[in-house]
Amino acid sequence: MPRSKPPVKTEVSVEEFLAFEAASSERHEYAHGQVFAMAGSSERHNRLAFELAMAIAQNSRDTGCRVLMSDVKVQTPTDAIYYPDVMVVCDASDDHPYIKRSPSLIVEVLSDSTLDIDRGEKWLNYQTLPSLQMYVLLEQDTVRAEAFRRMEGGWFYERIESGPLRLPCVNLEIALEDIYSRLE
């Protein structure tokens, strides 16, 4: 989901941000003491996130994992706070109703305005989440995904343009084309 440039507030603590966000009717992200307003997303962006979230949810009904969409925040150990497009949390103790700190999977749908942020700043901050097993970027206008999997010794990168999108952290393999074909 797009966000504002420049920040709407600077030199803000995490506590100040959370109080500001709780009182606001708009959504904001927080990184490095700066607050950024979130803009709305396109229908295609929303439907792409929804289709993948539904596939994950149907596959993980009896696992105890929860599939959350763009209205629940994730807070990283670096105190960055974002609204991922899709997030899967399998840790039962991660029970705050509005902020999650131990996701297993995060998915972002790329748009022109978020491309650099999702691949750069967010990815750097998401990597600090000890629970994160996988980070997936879905292109909005092209059938393409980028998947980062935590492996022993680091992160494994895979670019997928056809065939299966493998999400071992939720025991799901789904044809990338199937996700996108539902948008037509």
Backbone as a printed PyTorch tensor [residue, N CA C, xyz], in Angstrom:
tensor([[[  0.8470,  -1.1700,   0.0000],
         [  0.0000,   0.0000,   0.0000],
         [  0.8960,   1.2380,   0.0000]],

        [[  0.6430,   2.2060,  -0.8440],
         [  1.4890,   3.3960,  -0.9410],
         [  1.5280,   4.2080,   0.3500]],

        [[  2.6300,   4.9470,   0.5300],
         [  2.7320,   5.8280,   1.6920],
         [  3.2950,   7.1740,   1.2660]],

        [[  3.1330,   8.1470,   2.1490],
         [  3.5070,   9.5180,   1.8220],
         [  5.0110,   9.7240,   1.8560]],

        [[  5.4500,  10.6620,   1.0660],
         [  6.8060,  11.1920,   1.1280],
         [  6.6200,  12.6920,   1.0790]],

        [[  7.1460,  13.4660,   1.8950],
         [  7.9750,  13.1700,   3.0600],
         [  7.1270,  12.7140,   4.2450]],

        [[  7.7910,  12.4010,   5.3670],
         [  7.0370,  11.9650,   6.5440],
         [  6.1150,  13.0630,   7.0610]],

        [[  5.0210,  12.6460,   7.6900],
         [  4.0880,  13.6180,   8.2690],
         [  4.5320,  14.0520,   9.6590]],

        [[  5.3930,  13.2640,  10.3020],
         [  5.9520,  13.6070,  11.6140],
         [  7.3720,  13.0510,  11.6760]],

        [[  8.2420,  13.7420,  12.3960],
         [  9.6070,  13.2600,  12.5820],
         [  9.9780,  13.3150,  14.0580]],

        [[ 11.0500,  12.6010,  14.3920],
         [ 11.5590,  12.5470,  15.7700],
         [ 10.4710,  12.1350,  16.7540]],

        [[  9.8100,  11.0460,  16.4320],
         [  8.7100,  10.5220,  17.2300],
         [  9.1520,   9.1920,  17.8400]],

        [[  8.8420,   8.9720,  19.1070],
         [  9.1580,   7.6890,  19.7460],
         [  8.1120,   6.6500,  19.3400]],

        [[  8.4090,   5.3850,  19.5710],
         [  7.4530,   4.3180,  19.2810],
         [  6.1630,   4.5420,  20.0630]],

        [[  6.2890,   4.8880,  21.3300],
         [  5.1100,   5.1110,  22.1700],
         [  4.2650,   6.2660,  21.6430]],

        [[  4.9300,   7.3570,  21.2370],
         [  4.2030,   8.5010,  20.6670],
         [  3.5070,   8.0980,  19.3680]],

        [[  4.2070,   7.3040,  18.5530],
         [  3.6000,   6.8490,  17.3010],
         [  2.3550,   6.0100,  17.5690]],

        [[  2.4590,   5.0540,  18.4830],
         [  1.3220,   4.1760,  18.7630],
         [  0.1270,   4.9580,  19.3020]],

        [[  0.3760,   5.9660,  20.1300],
         [ -0.7100,   6.8150,  20.6330],
         [ -1.3180,   7.6340,  19.4880]],

        [[ -0.4680,   8.1920,  18.6400],
         [ -0.9130,   8.9610,  17.4800],
         [ -1.7480,   8.0780,  16.5510]],

        [[ -1.2620,   6.8800,  16.2830],
         [ -1.9390,   5.9530,  15.3750],
         [ -3.2920,   5.5150,  15.9360]],

        [[ -3.3600,   5.2740,  17.2400],
         [ -4.6150,   4.8480,  17.8730],
         [ -5.6880,   5.9300,  17.7760]],

        [[ -5.2810,   7.1870,  17.7710],
         [ -6.2340,   8.2970,  17.7220],
         [ -6.5520,   8.7450,  16.2960]],

        [[ -5.8470,   8.1990,  15.3210],
         [ -6.0000,   8.6510,  13.9400],
         [ -7.0170,   7.8040,  13.1790]],

        [[ -7.7350,   8.4410,  12.2740],
         [ -8.6570,   7.7000,  11.4130],
         [ -7.9360,   7.1830,  10.1660]],

        [[ -6.7130,   7.6400,   9.9520],
         [ -5.8940,   7.1800,   8.8290],
         [ -4.8070,   6.2540,   9.3490]],

        [[ -4.2570,   5.4330,   8.4500],
         [ -3.1800,   4.5310,   8.8450],
         [ -1.8290,   5.1500,   8.5210]],

        [[ -0.8560,   4.8120,   9.3730],
         [  0.5000,   5.3340,   9.2190],
         [  1.5100,   4.2310,   9.4750]],

        [[  2.6770,   4.3590,   8.8650],
         [  3.7940,   3.4600,   9.1590],
         [  4.8690,   4.2580,   9.8700]],

        [[  5.7460,   3.5360,  10.5560],
         [  6.7530,   4.1750,  11.4020],
         [  8.1070,   3.5330,  11.1420]],

        [[  9.1090,   4.3550,  10.8830],
         [ 10.4750,   3.8560,  10.7030],
         [ 11.4550,   4.9640,  11.0490]],

        [[ 12.4350,   4.6170,  11.8630],
         [ 13.5240,   5.5400,  12.2030],
         [ 13.0160,   6.8680,  12.7650]],

        [[ 11.9830,   6.7940,  13.6060],
         [ 11.4580,   7.9910,  14.2430],
         [ 10.5790,   8.8470,  13.3600]],

        [[ 10.2720,   8.3590,  12.1610],
         [  9.4470,   9.1230,  11.2310],
         [  8.1110,   8.4190,  11.0070]],

        [[  7.0710,   9.2150,  10.8200],
         [  5.7200,   8.7050,  10.5990],
         [  5.3100,   9.0260,   9.1650]],

        [[  4.8350,   7.9930,   8.4610],
         [  4.4260,   8.1490,   7.0700],
         [  2.9560,   7.7820,   6.9260]],

        [[  2.1850,   8.6490,   6.2710],
         [  0.7710,   8.3570,   6.0130],
         [  0.6660,   7.2860,   4.9350]],

        [[ -0.3160,   6.4160,   5.0960],
         [ -0.5660,   5.3650,   4.1110],
         [ -1.6790,   5.8200,   3.1700]],

        [[ -1.4690,   5.6000,   1.8970],
         [ -2.5020,   5.9070,   0.9080],
         [ -3.2850,   4.6350,   0.6030]],

        [[ -4.3930,   4.7600,  -0.0670],
         [ -5.1740,   3.5910,  -0.4460],
         [ -4.4930,   2.7950,  -1.5430]],

        [[ -4.9360,   1.5640,  -1.7190],
         [ -4.3620,   0.7180,  -2.7650],
         [ -5.4010,   0.4880,  -3.8570]],

        [[ -4.9320,  -0.0060,  -4.9910],
         [ -5.8330,  -0.2720,  -6.1110],
         [ -6.6430,  -1.5400,  -5.8550]],

        [[ -7.6920,  -1.7030,  -6.6160],
         [ -8.4950,  -2.9240,  -6.5050],
         [ -7.6440,  -4.1480,  -6.8190]],

        [[ -6.8250,  -4.0630,  -7.8540],
         [ -5.9760,  -5.2020,  -8.2370],
         [ -5.0200,  -5.5690,  -7.1040]],

        [[ -4.4070,  -4.5740,  -6.5070],
         [ -3.5020,  -4.7820,  -5.3690],
         [ -4.2400,  -5.5360,  -4.2630]],

        [[ -5.4140,  -5.0430,  -3.9220],
         [ -6.2100,  -5.6240,  -2.8530],
         [ -6.6340,  -7.0510,  -3.1770]],

        [[ -7.0790,  -7.2900,  -4.3870],
         [ -7.5440,  -8.6240,  -4.7730],
         [ -6.4040,  -9.6270,  -4.8200]],

        [[ -5.2350,  -9.1900,  -5.2570],
         [ -4.0720, -10.0830,  -5.3010],
         [ -3.6930, -10.5310,  -3.8870]],

        [[ -3.6470,  -9.5850,  -2.9670],
         [ -3.3580,  -9.9170,  -1.5650],
         [ -4.4420, -10.8480,  -1.0170]],

        [[ -5.6960, -10.5530,  -1.3240],
         [ -6.8130, -11.3660,  -0.8390],
         [ -6.7410, -12.7970,  -1.3630]],

        [[ -6.4740, -12.9590,  -2.6550],
         [ -6.4220, -14.3050,  -3.2470],
         [ -5.3460, -15.1550,  -2.5870]],

        [[ -4.1790, -14.5800,  -2.3600],
         [ -3.1200, -15.3530,  -1.7140],
         [ -3.4720, -15.6210,  -0.2530]],

        [[ -4.0140, -14.6320,   0.4310],
         [ -4.4100, -14.8200,   1.8330],
         [ -5.4560, -15.9270,   1.9600]],

        [[ -6.4160, -15.9670,   1.0530],
         [ -7.4470, -17.0120,   1.0940],
         [ -6.8450, -18.3940,   0.8680]],

        [[ -5.9310, -18.5100,  -0.0810],
         [ -5.2870, -19.8040,  -0.3410],
         [ -4.5170, -20.2760,   0.8890]],

        [[ -3.8130, -19.3560,   1.5290],
         [ -3.0660, -19.7030,   2.7420],
         [ -4.0330, -20.0910,   3.8610]],

        [[ -5.0900, -19.3110,   4.0370],
         [ -6.0540, -19.5710,   5.1150],
         [ -6.7310, -20.9280,   4.9430]],

        [[ -7.1270, -21.2540,   3.7230],
         [ -7.7760, -22.5420,   3.4800],
         [ -6.8290, -23.6980,   3.7700]],

        [[ -5.5540, -23.4960,   3.5080],
         [ -4.5650, -24.5490,   3.7120],
         [ -4.1350, -24.6800,   5.1710]],

        [[ -4.3250, -23.6500,   5.9660],
         [ -3.8080, -23.6870,   7.3380],
         [ -4.8920, -23.6410,   8.4040]],

        [[ -6.0740, -24.1030,   8.0740],
         [ -7.1970, -24.0780,   9.0230],
         [ -6.8960, -24.7530,  10.3500]],

        [[ -6.2920, -25.9080,  10.3240],
         [ -6.0940, -26.6920,  11.5430],
         [ -4.6830, -26.5770,  12.1090]],

        [[ -3.9520, -25.5550,  11.7210],
         [ -2.5570, -25.4400,  12.1540],
         [ -2.3640, -24.5160,  13.3480]],

        [[ -3.3620, -23.7090,  13.6580],
         [ -3.1960, -22.7160,  14.7180],
         [ -2.6120, -21.4110,  14.2050]],

        [[ -2.2290, -21.3860,  12.9370],
         [ -1.6940, -20.1530,  12.3400],
         [ -2.8490, -19.2310,  11.9710]],

        [[ -2.6130, -17.9310,  12.0860],
         [ -3.6120, -16.9330,  11.7350],
         [ -3.1310, -16.1340,  10.5360]],

        [[ -4.0140, -15.9800,   9.5640],
         [ -3.7120, -15.1960,   8.3680],
         [ -4.3500, -13.8290,   8.5500]],

        [[ -3.5210, -12.8020,   8.4860],
         [ -3.9850, -11.4330,   8.7170],
         [ -3.7110, -10.5980,   7.4810]],

        [[ -4.5900,  -9.6300,   7.2470],
         [ -4.3900,  -8.7550,   6.0990],
         [ -4.0370,  -7.3560,   6.5750]],

        [[ -4.0840,  -6.4230,   5.7080],
         [ -3.4360,  -5.1190,   5.8440],
         [ -3.9070,  -4.2000,   6.9670]],

        [[ -4.7350,  -4.6590,   7.8830],
         [ -5.1700,  -3.7860,   8.9770],
         [ -4.4950,  -4.0840,  10.3100]],

        [[ -3.5920,  -5.0570,  10.3330],
         [ -2.8640,  -5.4000,  11.5520],
         [ -1.3920,  -5.0540,  11.3390]],

        [[ -0.8060,  -4.4000,  12.3340],
         [  0.5820,  -3.9440,  12.2330],
         [  1.5640,  -5.0470,  12.6280]],

        [[  2.7830,  -4.9530,  12.1000],
         [  3.9040,  -5.7680,  12.5630],
         [  4.9600,  -4.8050,  13.0950]],

        [[  5.5400,  -5.1550,  14.2390],
         [  6.6150,  -4.3450,  14.8260],
         [  7.8840,  -5.1760,  14.8210]],

        [[  8.9480,  -4.6270,  14.2610],
         [ 10.2240,  -5.3370,  14.1870],
         [ 11.0820,  -5.0130,  15.4040]],

        [[ 12.1230,  -5.8120,  15.6660],
         [ 13.0480,  -5.4940,  16.7600],
         [ 13.7510,  -4.1440,  16.5810]],

        [[ 13.7750,  -3.6350,  15.3500],
         [ 14.3600,  -2.3200,  15.0820],
         [ 13.3410,  -1.2070,  15.3100]],

        [[ 12.1770,  -1.5700,  15.8400],
         [ 11.0790,  -0.6470,  16.1260],
         [ 10.5030,   0.0250,  14.8870]],

        [[ 10.6020,  -0.6400,  13.7470],
         [  9.8450,  -0.2030,  12.5770],
         [  8.4620,  -0.8420,  12.6990]],

        [[  7.4410,  -0.1120,  12.2900],
         [  6.0700,  -0.6130,  12.3910],
         [  5.3950,  -0.4210,  11.0330]],

        [[  4.9340,  -1.5390,  10.4710],
         [  4.3450,  -1.5350,   9.1350],
         [  3.0080,  -2.2710,   9.1390]],

        [[  2.2710,  -2.0870,   8.0440],
         [  1.0410,  -2.8250,   7.7780],
         [  1.3020,  -3.7380,   6.5750]],

        [[  1.7360,  -4.9760,   6.7810],
         [  1.9500,  -5.8610,   5.6260],
         [  0.6300,  -6.1660,   4.9200]],

        [[  0.7090,  -6.4320,   3.6200],
         [ -0.5000,  -6.7880,   2.8760],
         [ -1.0750,  -8.1120,   3.3720]],

        [[ -0.1990,  -9.0800,   3.6330],
         [ -0.6030, -10.3690,   4.2010],
         [  0.4630, -10.7680,   5.2120]],

        [[  0.0200, -11.3270,   6.3310],
         [  0.9530, -11.7700,   7.3650],
         [  0.3830, -13.0440,   7.9800]],

        [[  1.2640, -14.0080,   8.2470],
         [  0.8550, -15.2390,   8.9140],
         [  1.5890, -15.3160,  10.2440]],

        [[  0.8230, -15.4970,  11.3150],
         [  1.3760, -15.6080,  12.6670],
         [  0.9800, -16.9770,  13.2140]],

        [[  1.9750, -17.7700,  13.5850],
         [  1.7200, -19.1180,  14.1140],
         [  2.0090, -19.2170,  15.6040]],

        [[  2.5750, -18.1920,  16.1840],
         [  2.9230, -18.1660,  17.6040],
         [  1.6950, -17.7400,  18.4120]],

        [[  1.1410, -18.6690,  19.1880],
         [ -0.0720, -18.3840,  19.9680],
         [  0.1440, -17.2810,  20.9960]],

        [[  1.3790, -17.1030,  21.4560],
         [  1.6410, -16.0680,  22.4650],
         [  1.6980, -14.6600,  21.8610]],

        [[  1.7290, -14.5680,  20.5410],
         [  1.7170, -13.2640,  19.8670],
         [  0.2530, -12.8430,  19.7400]],

        [[ -0.3060, -12.3810,  20.8670],
         [ -1.7570, -12.2170,  20.9360],
         [ -2.2550, -10.7790,  21.0690]],

        [[ -1.3790,  -9.7970,  20.8630],
         [ -1.8520,  -8.4120,  20.8900],
         [ -2.8500,  -8.2350,  19.7440]],

        [[ -3.9790,  -7.5740,  19.9720],
         [ -4.9980,  -7.4870,  18.9250],
         [ -4.6300,  -6.6130,  17.7180]],

        [[ -3.6670,  -5.6990,  17.8700],
         [ -3.3680,  -4.7650,  16.7780],
         [ -1.9330,  -4.8200,  16.2710]],

        [[ -1.0240,  -5.3960,  17.0480],
         [  0.3970,  -5.4130,  16.6850],
         [  0.9410,  -6.8230,  16.8520]],

        [[  1.5890,  -7.3300,  15.8100],
         [  2.2150,  -8.6500,  15.8670],
         [  3.7370,  -8.4750,  15.8350]],

        [[  4.4100,  -9.3730,  16.5390],
         [  5.8730,  -9.2890,  16.6300],
         [  6.5700, -10.5820,  16.2240]],

        [[  5.7900, -11.6080,  15.8620],
         [  6.4310, -12.8760,  15.5040],
         [  5.7760, -13.5550,  14.2930]],

        [[  5.6910, -12.8510,  13.1680],
         [  5.1200, -13.4860,  11.9790],
         [  6.0750, -14.5290,  11.3940]],

        [[  5.4900, -15.5570,  10.7810],
         [  6.2750, -16.5620,  10.0630],
         [  6.4390, -16.1720,   8.6010]],

        [[  5.4220, -15.5100,   8.0610],
         [  5.3910, -15.1390,   6.6470],
         [  4.8510, -13.7240,   6.5150]],

        [[  5.5030, -12.9350,   5.6640],
         [  5.0060, -11.5990,   5.3090],
         [  4.9770, -11.5150,   3.7890]],

        [[  3.8690, -10.9840,   3.2600],
         [  3.7120, -10.7800,   1.8230],
         [  3.4090,  -9.3100,   1.5840]],

        [[  4.1090,  -8.7300,   0.6250],
         [  3.8250,  -7.3610,   0.1760],
         [  3.5210,  -7.4110,  -1.3160]],

        [[  2.4780,  -6.7070,  -1.7360],
         [  2.1550,  -6.5470,  -3.1490],
         [  2.8150,  -5.2540,  -3.5990]],

        [[  3.6420,  -5.3560,  -4.6200],
         [  4.4120,  -4.2000,  -5.0770],
         [  3.5620,  -3.2510,  -5.9090]],

        [[  3.8320,  -1.9720,  -5.7520],
         [  3.2600,  -0.9440,  -6.6160],
         [  4.3930,   0.0260,  -6.9330]],

        [[  4.1840,   0.8760,  -7.9110],
         [  5.2420,   1.8140,  -8.2950],
         [  5.7230,   2.6470,  -7.1160]],

        [[  4.7990,   3.0380,  -6.2520],
         [  5.1660,   3.9310,  -5.1490],
         [  5.8010,   3.2050,  -3.9630]],

        [[  5.6820,   1.8720,  -3.8890],
         [  6.2430,   1.1470,  -2.7360],
         [  7.3940,   0.2240,  -3.0930]],

        [[  7.6670,   0.0690,  -4.3520],
         [  8.6770,  -0.8750,  -4.8280],
         [  9.9970,  -0.7590,  -4.0740]],

        [[ 10.5560,   0.4280,  -4.0280],
         [ 11.8500,   0.6270,  -3.3690],
         [ 11.7630,   0.4170,  -1.8610]],

        [[ 10.6730,   0.8290,  -1.2570],
         [ 10.4960,   0.6700,   0.1940],
         [ 10.3600,  -0.8120,   0.5470]],

        [[  9.5330,  -1.5490,  -0.2150],
         [  9.3130,  -2.9690,   0.0660],
         [ 10.5840,  -3.7910,  -0.1300]],

        [[ 11.3630,  -3.4640,  -1.1560],
         [ 12.5980,  -4.2090,  -1.4260],
         [ 13.7750,  -3.7290,  -0.5810]],

        [[ 13.6880,  -2.5160,  -0.0830],
         [ 14.7990,  -1.9360,   0.6620],
         [ 14.5350,  -1.8610,   2.1490]],

        [[ 14.0010,  -0.7220,   2.5680],
         [ 13.7910,  -0.4480,   4.0000],
         [ 13.0120,  -1.5470,   4.7160]],

        [[ 11.8630,  -1.9280,   4.1640],
         [ 11.0490,  -2.9420,   4.8450],
         [ 11.7870,  -4.2750,   4.9260]],

        [[ 12.4110,  -4.6880,   3.8290],
         [ 13.1280,  -5.9580,   3.8200],
         [ 14.2520,  -5.9530,   4.8580]],

        [[ 14.9900,  -4.8710,   4.9600],
         [ 16.0540,  -4.7890,   5.9690],
         [ 15.4820,  -4.9180,   7.3770]],

        [[ 14.3630,  -4.2710,   7.6430],
         [ 13.7430,  -4.3540,   8.9680],
         [ 13.0780,  -5.7090,   9.2130]],

        [[ 12.4160,  -6.2610,   8.2030],
         [ 11.7640,  -7.5620,   8.3720],
         [ 12.7770,  -8.6650,   8.6900]],

        [[ 13.9690,  -8.5700,   8.1310],
         [ 14.9910,  -9.5940,   8.3810],
         [ 15.3610,  -9.7030,   9.8540]],

        [[ 15.0970,  -8.6620,  10.6300],
         [ 15.4450,  -8.6820,  12.0530],
         [ 14.4160,  -9.4350,  12.8960]],

        [[ 13.3140,  -9.8600,  12.2990],
         [ 12.2940, -10.6330,  13.0130],
         [ 12.7750, -12.0870,  13.1300]],

        [[ 13.1240, -12.5570,  14.3220],
         [ 13.6400, -13.9240,  14.4660],
         [ 12.6640, -15.0000,  13.9810]],

        [[ 11.3680, -14.7320,  14.0670],
         [ 10.3470, -15.7150,  13.6850],
         [ 10.1250, -15.7960,  12.1800]],

        [[ 10.5340, -14.7640,  11.4440],
         [ 10.2130, -14.6970,  10.0160],
         [ 10.9450, -15.7920,   9.2480]],

        [[ 10.1710, -16.6240,   8.5650],
         [ 10.7350, -17.6990,   7.7590],
         [ 10.7330, -17.3590,   6.2780]],

        [[  9.8210, -16.4420,   5.8830],
         [  9.7060, -16.1500,   4.4630],
         [  9.1100, -14.7660,   4.2360]],

        [[  9.6470, -14.0970,   3.2060],
         [  9.1520, -12.7880,   2.7740],
         [  8.8850, -12.8960,   1.2840]],

        [[  7.6680, -12.5700,   0.8640],
         [  7.2690, -12.7000,  -0.5340],
         [  6.8210, -11.3500,  -1.0630]],

        [[  7.3100, -11.0140,  -2.2480],
         [  6.8970,  -9.8070,  -2.9590],
         [  6.1430, -10.2450,  -4.2070]],

        [[  4.9290,  -9.7650,  -4.3780],
         [  4.1300, -10.0680,  -5.5620],
         [  4.0600,  -8.8370,  -6.4440]],

        [[  4.3940,  -9.0020,  -7.7110],
         [  4.2450,  -7.9030,  -8.6650],
         [  2.7590,  -7.7350,  -8.9350]],

        [[  2.3370,  -6.5110,  -9.0900],
         [  0.9190,  -6.2370,  -9.2750],
         [  0.4730,  -6.4000, -10.7240]],

        [[  1.3180,  -5.9890, -11.6610],
         [  0.9070,  -5.9380, -13.0600],
         [  1.5160,  -7.0300, -13.9250]],

        [[  2.3570,  -7.8720, -13.3490],
         [  3.0140,  -8.9590, -14.0620],
         [  2.9330, -10.2040, -13.1930]],

        [[  2.7790, -11.3500, -13.8090],
         [  2.7860, -12.5990, -13.0420],
         [  4.2300, -12.8710, -12.6310]],

        [[  4.5530, -12.4400, -11.4200],
         [  5.9280, -12.5960, -10.9270],
         [  5.9430, -12.4360,  -9.4150]],

        [[  6.7410, -13.2740,  -8.7770],
         [  6.9360, -13.1780,  -7.3330],
         [  8.4170, -13.2710,  -7.0270]],

        [[  8.8040, -12.6570,  -5.9380],
         [ 10.1470, -12.8110,  -5.3980],
         [  9.9700, -13.3750,  -4.0010]],

        [[ 10.6980, -14.4390,  -3.7050],
         [ 10.5710, -15.0920,  -2.4020],
         [ 11.9320, -15.1330,  -1.7240]],

        [[ 11.9500, -14.7330,  -0.4710],
         [ 13.1480, -14.8040,   0.3610],
         [ 12.8510, -15.8080,   1.4680]],

        [[ 13.6280, -16.8960,   1.5260],
         [ 13.4310, -17.9350,   2.5480],
         [ 14.6070, -17.9380,   3.5020]],

        [[ 14.3130, -17.9800,   4.7860],
         [ 15.3810, -18.0900,   5.7800],
         [ 15.9060, -19.5250,   5.7440]],

        [[ 17.1960, -19.6380,   5.5280],
         [ 17.8630, -20.9380,   5.5120],
         [ 18.9970, -20.8800,   6.5260]],

        [[ 19.5410, -22.0250,   6.8430],
         [ 20.6970, -22.0250,   7.7280],
         [ 21.8100, -21.2340,   7.0430]],

        [[ 22.3040, -20.2330,   7.7160],
         [ 23.3790, -19.4260,   7.1540],
         [ 22.9320, -18.1850,   6.3980]],

        [[ 21.6380, -17.9410,   6.2780],
         [ 21.2150, -16.7270,   5.5920],
         [ 19.8840, -16.8750,   4.8830]],

        [[ 19.6860, -16.0310,   3.8970],
         [ 18.4300, -15.9760,   3.1560],
         [ 18.6480, -16.4660,   1.7340]],

        [[ 17.7140, -17.2650,   1.2350],
         [ 17.7360, -17.7850,  -0.1260],
         [ 16.7290, -16.9810,  -0.9410]],

        [[ 17.1570, -16.4680,  -2.0880],
         [ 16.3020, -15.6570,  -2.9560],
         [ 15.8660, -16.4810,  -4.1530]],

        [[ 14.5860, -16.3710,  -4.5020],
         [ 14.0660, -17.0450,  -5.6850],
         [ 13.1020, -16.1100,  -6.4050]],

        [[ 13.2710, -16.0100,  -7.7150],
         [ 12.3500, -15.2350,  -8.5500],
         [ 11.4830, -16.2370,  -9.2980]],

        [[ 10.1700, -16.0720,  -9.2170],
         [  9.2330, -17.0170,  -9.8160],
         [  8.3710, -16.2730, -10.8290]],

        [[  8.3780, -16.7610, -12.0750],
         [  7.5530, -16.1550, -13.1170],
         [  6.4900, -17.1160, -13.6320]],

        [[  6.6460, -18.3800, -13.3160],
         [  5.6350, -19.3880, -13.6470],
         [  5.8770, -20.5890, -12.7480]],

        [[  4.8680, -21.4350, -12.6870],
         [  5.0110, -22.6190, -11.8480],
         [  4.6400, -22.3390, -10.4100]],

        [[  5.0930, -23.2140,  -9.5190],
         [  4.6280, -23.1220,  -8.1340],
         [  5.3210, -22.0430,  -7.3090]],

        [[  4.5190, -21.4030,  -6.4890],
         [  5.0300, -20.5540,  -5.4170],
         [  5.0100, -21.4480,  -4.1880]],

        [[  6.1860, -21.7660,  -3.6820],
         [  6.2970, -22.6770,  -2.5400],
         [  6.4020, -21.8760,  -1.2520]],

        [[  5.4750, -22.1480,  -0.3480],
         [  5.4530, -21.4910,   0.9540],
         [  5.5620, -22.5750,   2.0290]],

        [[  6.7670, -23.1180,   2.2320],
         [  6.9100, -24.2250,   3.1820],
         [  6.5450, -23.8480,   4.6120]],

        [[  6.6590, -22.5830,   4.9550],
         [  6.3320, -22.1610,   6.3180],
         [  4.8520, -22.3380,   6.6340]],

        [[  4.0070, -22.4330,   5.6090],
         [  2.5830, -22.7050,   5.8130],
         [  2.1610, -23.9650,   5.0560]],

        [[  3.1620, -24.7490,   4.6410],
         [  2.9290, -26.0250,   3.9660],
         [  2.0020, -25.8730,   2.7580]],

        [[  2.3040, -24.8850,   1.9150],
         [  1.4650, -24.6150,   0.7480],
         [  2.3300, -24.4680,  -0.4920]],

        [[  1.8520, -25.0640,  -1.5640],
         [  2.4350, -24.8700,  -2.8800],
         [  1.2770, -24.5380,  -3.8030]],

        [[  1.3420, -23.3830,  -4.4480],
         [  0.2490, -22.9380,  -5.3100],
         [  0.8400, -22.3840,  -6.6000]],

        [[  0.2120, -22.7220,  -7.7170],
         [  0.6780, -22.2090,  -9.0040],
         [  0.4960, -20.6960,  -9.0290]],

        [[  1.5520, -20.0060,  -9.3430],
         [  1.5090, -18.5480,  -9.3880],
         [  0.4120, -18.0720, -10.3410]],

        [[  0.2910, -18.7630, -11.4670],
         [ -0.7270, -18.3930, -12.4520],
         [ -2.1380, -18.4880, -11.8710]],

        [[ -2.3610, -19.4260, -10.9520],
         [ -3.6910, -19.5690, -10.3420],
         [ -4.0690, -18.3370,  -9.5260]],

        [[ -3.1110, -17.7800,  -8.8240],
         [ -3.3860, -16.5830,  -8.0210],
         [ -3.7940, -15.4290,  -8.9280]],

        [[ -3.0200, -15.2240,  -9.9970],
         [ -3.2690, -14.0970, -10.8930],
         [ -4.4900, -14.3160, -11.7810]],

        [[ -4.7790, -15.5720, -12.1520],
         [ -5.9100, -15.8250, -13.0560],
         [ -7.2390, -15.4480, -12.4140]],

        [[ -7.2970, -15.4360, -11.1100],
         [ -8.5310, -15.0750, -10.4090],
         [ -8.8160, -13.5740, -10.4770]],

        [[ -7.8540, -12.8140, -10.9730],
         [ -8.0250, -11.3600, -11.0650],
         [ -8.6860, -10.9440, -12.3690]],

        [[ -8.7310, -11.8390, -13.3270],
         [ -9.2600, -11.4990, -14.6580],
         [-10.7610, -11.4350, -14.6560]]])
